[in-house]
Each structure stands twice: as C-alpha cells, then as structure tokens.
Amino acid sequence: MPKARRRHAGTQDASYCFCGNTFGKFGKPDGCNAPCTGNREETCGGTRANAIYKVN
C-alpha cells in the first residue's frame, strides 16, 4: 500500500520536522528565528513557531 503524501512540511525550534495537509490553525507564526541545526545560515522555525514549506 502506498504511503499517504503530505502537502506541507514544517520545521520548528531548529531541528524538529513535521508534515501535514493543513496549517494555520493557531494563526501566523511569530518568532521564527532559530538557526537550522544542519545549516546555521538558514532559519528553521522557532520556539512554538513552524516555518512552513509546500511539498511538491
């Protein structure tokens, strides 16, 4: 059986990753300022804030 595809991915607090088909339940994120663990030049969300990306 094929795995279900998710439409969105999100990073949070520098090193956590989440996937889903909806987002925005809690409004716009505030405080997406955590440098990514793998690349400190990029931002990967923040404390209780997800940086959201569309999955193609």
C-alpha positions in Angstrom: 0.0 0.0 0.0 1.5 3.4 -0.9 2.2 5.9 1.8 0.0 9.0 2.0 1.6 12.1 0.6 1.5 15.3 2.7 1.1 18.7 1.2 3.2 20.7 3.7 6.3 20.3 5.8 7.4 22.5 8.7 10.5 23.0 10.8 10.4 24.1 14.4 12.9 25.1 17.0 16.0 24.5 14.8 15.7 20.7 14.5 12.2 19.4 14.5 10.3 18.5 11.4 6.5 18.0 10.9 4.3 17.1 8.0 0.6 17.6 7.3 -2.1 18.6 4.9 -3.2 21.7 6.7 -1.6 24.5 8.7 -2.5 27.9 10.2 -4.9 26.6 13.0 -3.1 28.8 15.5 -2.5 31.9 13.3 0.7 33.2 11.8 3.9 32.2 13.4 5.8 34.7 15.5 9.4 34.3 16.3 10.8 32.1 13.5 14.4 32.9 14.4 16.1 29.6 15.3 19.1 28.8 13.1 18.8 25.3 11.5 20.9 22.6 13.1 22.3 21.5 9.7 22.9 25.0 8.3 23.2 27.9 10.7 22.8 30.3 7.8 19.1 29.3 7.4 16.1 29.7 9.8 14.2 26.6 10.9 11.2 28.0 12.8 11.4 29.0 16.4 10.0 28.1 19.8 6.4 27.0 19.2 6.6 28.5 15.7 6.8 26.5 12.5 8.4 27.6 9.2 6.1 26.0 6.6 7.1 24.7 3.2 4.9 23.4 0.4 5.8 19.8 -0.7 5.9 19.2 -4.4 
